[in-house]
Protein backbone atom coordinates (compact mmCIF):
# COMPACT_ATOMS: atom_id res chain seq x y z
CA UNK A 1 0.00 0.00 0.00
CA UNK A 2 2.84 2.38 0.81
CA UNK A 3 4.35 1.82 -2.63
CA UNK A 4 1.02 2.47 -4.33
CA UNK A 5 0.70 5.76 -2.46
CA UNK A 6 4.24 6.57 -3.61
CA UNK A 7 3.31 5.83 -7.23
CA UNK A 8 -0.08 7.61 -7.32
CA UNK A 9 0.98 11.31 -7.28
CA UNK A 10 4.07 10.64 -9.42
CA UNK A 11 2.10 8.79 -12.08
CA UNK A 12 -0.58 11.48 -12.21
CA UNK A 13 2.09 14.20 -12.44
CA UNK A 14 3.92 12.44 -15.27
CA UNK A 15 0.69 11.94 -17.23
CA UNK A 16 -0.28 15.60 -16.84
CA UNK A 17 3.20 16.96 -17.63
CA UNK A 18 3.53 14.85 -20.79
CA UNK A 19 0.22 16.27 -22.04
CA UNK A 20 0.70 19.84 -20.82
CA UNK A 21 3.00 21.39 -23.51
CA UNK A 22 0.77 23.07 -26.08
CA UNK A 23 2.10 21.60 -29.31
CA UNK A 24 0.07 20.66 -32.41
CA UNK A 25 -2.28 18.28 -30.58
CA UNK A 26 -2.95 20.85 -27.86
CA UNK A 27 -3.80 23.41 -30.51
CA UNK A 28 -6.06 20.91 -32.26
CA UNK A 29 -7.92 20.12 -29.05
CA UNK A 30 -8.46 23.81 -28.32
CA UNK A 31 -9.57 24.45 -31.89
CA UNK A 32 -12.03 21.56 -31.77
CA UNK A 33 -13.38 22.68 -28.42
CA UNK A 34 -14.09 26.12 -29.88
CA UNK A 35 -15.44 24.94 -33.25
CA UNK A 36 -17.07 21.54 -32.59
CA UNK A 37 -17.69 21.31 -28.87
CA UNK A 38 -16.11 19.74 -25.85
CA UNK A 39 -16.59 16.01 -26.52
CA UNK A 40 -14.95 15.86 -29.97
CA UNK A 41 -12.00 17.66 -28.38
CA UNK A 42 -12.00 15.27 -25.40
CA UNK A 43 -11.87 12.23 -27.69
CA UNK A 44 -8.93 13.84 -29.47
CA UNK A 45 -7.26 14.15 -26.07
CA UNK A 46 -8.00 10.47 -25.35
CA UNK A 47 -6.18 9.52 -28.54
CA UNK A 48 -3.22 11.66 -27.53
CA UNK A 49 -3.24 10.11 -24.04
CA UNK A 50 -3.16 6.59 -25.50
CA UNK A 51 -0.17 7.53 -27.66
CA UNK A 52 1.64 8.95 -24.62
CA UNK A 53 0.85 5.77 -22.68
CA UNK A 54 2.40 3.61 -25.41
CA UNK A 55 5.58 5.69 -25.29
CA UNK A 56 5.58 5.38 -21.49
CA UNK A 57 5.22 1.60 -21.82
CA UNK A 58 8.17 1.50 -24.21
CA UNK A 59 10.21 3.62 -21.80
CA UNK A 60 9.27 1.52 -18.78
CA UNK A 61 9.93 -1.72 -20.61
CA UNK A 62 13.37 -0.55 -21.65
CA UNK A 63 14.19 0.68 -18.15
CA UNK A 64 12.89 -2.49 -16.47
CA UNK A 65 15.44 -4.57 -18.34
CA UNK A 66 18.25 -2.63 -16.70
CA UNK A 67 16.99 -2.20 -13.14
CA UNK A 68 20.38 -3.12 -11.71
CA UNK A 69 21.97 -0.40 -13.80
CA UNK A 70 19.34 2.09 -12.63
CA UNK A 71 19.98 1.21 -9.00
CA UNK A 72 23.74 1.78 -9.42
CA UNK A 73 23.45 4.88 -11.57
CA UNK A 74 20.39 6.56 -10.04
CA UNK A 75 22.40 9.68 -9.23
CA UNK A 76 23.47 10.18 -12.85
CA UNK A 77 20.00 9.34 -14.14
CA UNK A 78 18.52 12.01 -11.90
CA UNK A 79 21.12 14.49 -13.10
CA UNK A 80 20.52 13.53 -16.74
CA UNK A 81 16.76 13.73 -16.27
CA UNK A 82 17.13 17.23 -14.87
CA UNK A 83 19.21 18.30 -17.86
CA UNK A 84 16.67 16.83 -20.31
CA UNK A 85 13.84 18.67 -18.55
CA UNK A 86 15.82 21.92 -18.61
CA UNK A 87 16.51 21.62 -22.35
CA UNK A 88 12.87 20.81 -23.08
CA UNK A 89 11.73 23.72 -20.91
CA UNK A 90 14.04 26.10 -22.80
CA UNK A 91 12.63 24.85 -26.12
CA UNK A 92 9.07 25.22 -24.82
CA UNK A 93 9.73 28.72 -23.48
CA UNK A 94 10.88 29.91 -26.91
CA UNK A 95 8.23 28.05 -28.94
CA UNK A 96 5.31 29.91 -30.51
CA UNK A 97 2.33 27.50 -30.21
CA UNK A 98 0.02 29.61 -32.39
CA UNK A 99 2.01 28.64 -35.51
CA UNK A 100 0.73 25.08 -35.18
CA UNK A 101 -2.92 25.97 -35.54
CA UNK A 102 -3.02 26.18 -39.34
CA UNK A 103 -1.18 22.90 -39.77
CA UNK A 104 -3.47 20.84 -37.55
CA UNK A 105 -6.87 22.45 -38.00
CA UNK A 106 -7.88 20.27 -40.92
CA UNK A 107 -11.28 19.09 -42.06
CA UNK A 108 -13.61 18.58 -39.09
CA UNK A 109 -14.06 14.96 -38.04
CA UNK A 110 -17.41 13.33 -38.65
CA UNK A 111 -17.40 11.16 -35.51
CA UNK A 112 -15.64 10.60 -32.21
CA UNK A 113 -13.57 7.73 -33.63
CA UNK A 114 -11.99 10.06 -36.19
CA UNK A 115 -11.30 12.60 -33.45
CA UNK A 116 -9.64 9.87 -31.38
CA UNK A 117 -7.49 8.60 -34.26
CA UNK A 118 -6.30 12.05 -35.31
CA UNK A 119 -5.27 12.85 -31.73
CA UNK A 120 -3.42 9.55 -31.51
CA UNK A 121 -1.60 9.90 -34.84
CA UNK A 122 -0.54 13.51 -34.32
CA UNK A 123 0.96 12.64 -30.92
CA UNK A 124 2.46 9.32 -32.01
CA UNK A 125 4.22 11.00 -34.95
CA UNK A 126 6.58 12.72 -32.48
CA UNK A 127 8.89 9.99 -31.09
CA UNK A 128 11.15 12.68 -29.57
CA UNK A 129 8.68 12.67 -26.65
CA UNK A 130 10.55 9.54 -25.52
CA UNK A 131 13.44 11.70 -24.34
CA UNK A 132 11.04 13.84 -22.31
CA UNK A 133 9.41 10.74 -20.80
CA UNK A 134 12.79 9.26 -19.85
CA UNK A 135 13.61 12.53 -18.11
CA UNK A 136 10.33 12.48 -16.18
CA UNK A 137 10.73 8.82 -15.21
CA UNK A 138 14.23 9.50 -13.91
CA UNK A 139 13.23 12.73 -12.16
CA UNK A 140 10.28 11.13 -10.33
CA UNK A 141 12.04 7.76 -9.79
CA UNK A 142 8.91 5.98 -11.02
CA UNK A 143 10.63 2.71 -12.02
CA UNK A 144 12.20 0.97 -9.02
CA UNK A 145 13.86 -2.48 -8.90
CA UNK A 146 11.58 -3.82 -6.16
CA UNK A 147 8.35 -3.19 -8.10
CA UNK A 148 6.05 -6.08 -8.97
CA UNK A 149 3.75 -6.42 -11.98
CA UNK A 150 0.82 -4.85 -10.12
CA UNK A 151 2.96 -1.79 -9.32
CA UNK A 152 3.74 -1.28 -13.00
CA UNK A 153 0.09 -1.68 -13.99
CA UNK A 154 -0.97 0.82 -11.33
CA UNK A 155 1.74 3.26 -12.44
CA UNK A 156 0.58 3.22 -16.06
CA UNK A 157 -3.07 3.56 -15.02
CA UNK A 158 -2.05 6.65 -13.02
CA UNK A 159 -0.14 8.07 -16.00
CA UNK A 160 -3.13 7.58 -18.30
CA UNK A 161 -5.43 9.09 -15.65
CA UNK A 162 -3.17 12.12 -15.29
CA UNK A 163 -3.22 12.71 -19.05
CA UNK A 164 -7.00 12.35 -19.26
CA UNK A 165 -7.47 14.68 -16.27
CA UNK A 166 -5.32 17.29 -18.03
CA UNK A 167 -7.36 17.17 -21.25
CA UNK A 168 -10.61 17.14 -19.29
CA UNK A 169 -9.49 20.31 -17.53
CA UNK A 170 -8.31 21.98 -20.76
CA UNK A 171 -11.54 21.29 -22.64
CA UNK A 172 -13.63 22.39 -19.64
CA UNK A 173 -11.70 25.66 -19.28
CA UNK A 174 -11.69 26.51 -23.00
CA UNK A 175 -15.40 25.72 -23.23
CA UNK A 176 -16.12 27.97 -20.22
CA UNK A 177 -14.05 30.79 -21.72
CA UNK A 178 -15.31 30.24 -25.25
CA UNK A 179 -16.35 33.86 -25.79
CA UNK A 180 -13.25 35.39 -24.26
CA UNK A 181 -10.56 32.89 -25.20
CA UNK A 182 -7.56 34.27 -27.07
CA UNK A 183 -5.31 31.69 -28.71
CA UNK A 184 -2.34 33.98 -28.15
CA UNK A 185 -2.78 33.30 -24.45
CA UNK A 186 -1.06 29.98 -25.20
CA UNK A 187 2.18 31.95 -25.16
CA UNK A 188 1.58 32.51 -21.46
CA UNK A 189 0.50 28.89 -20.86
CA UNK A 190 3.61 27.52 -22.54
CA UNK A 191 5.90 29.83 -20.59
CA UNK A 192 4.30 29.02 -17.24
CA UNK A 193 4.74 25.30 -17.97
CA UNK A 194 8.33 25.93 -19.09
CA UNK A 195 9.11 27.79 -15.85
CA UNK A 196 7.64 24.91 -13.80
CA UNK A 197 9.82 22.45 -15.71
CA UNK A 198 12.87 24.68 -15.17
CA UNK A 199 12.22 24.67 -11.43
CA UNK A 200 11.78 20.89 -11.36
CA UNK A 201 14.95 20.42 -13.39
CA UNK A 202 16.87 22.76 -11.10
CA UNK A 203 15.71 20.88 -8.00
CA UNK A 204 16.67 17.54 -9.53
CA UNK A 205 20.12 18.72 -10.63
CA UNK A 206 20.78 20.39 -7.26
CA UNK A 207 19.81 17.25 -5.35
CA UNK A 208 21.99 15.08 -7.59
CA UNK A 209 25.00 17.37 -7.25
CA UNK A 210 24.50 17.66 -3.47
CA UNK A 211 24.35 13.86 -3.15
CA UNK A 212 27.47 13.48 -5.28
CA UNK A 213 29.51 15.78 -3.04
Secondary structure, DSSP 8 states (H G I E B T S, - for coil): -HHHHHHHHHHHHHHHHHHHS-SHHHHHHHHHHHHT-HHHHHHHHHHHHHHHHHHHHHHHHHHHTTHHHHHHSHHHHHHHHHHHHHHHHHHHHH--GGGGHHHH--S--SSHHHHHHHHHHHHHT-TTHHHHHHHHHHHHT---TT--HHHHHHHHHHHHHHHHHHHHHHHHHHHHTTTT--GGGHHHHHHHHHHHHHHHHHHHHHHHHHHH-
